[in-house]
Amino acid sequence: MVDFSAAMKRVGLGAGRPLLKMNPRATMKHLLDQRRPFYEEVAAITVDTTGRTPDEVTSAVVAALRTED
């Protein structure tokens, strides 16, 4: 899971991303709003990645998987 602001920082203004060529902010918001319910429905675990480093995300995923047992 990632919030809109963090997602935009990660992808920039869509350079090299055909879906984001036209109006990247509005398109990103639409894609997040459209896809999030499906992702939440099929997810075994959810980890908020907003503001976290890759190492922090990895630790959170490992911790979440350990509690699933």
Secondary structure as UniProt FT lines:
FT   HELIX           4..11
FT   TURN            12..13
FT   TURN            15..16
FT   HELIX           18..20
FT   HELIX           24..42
FT   TURN            50..51
FT   HELIX           54..68
//
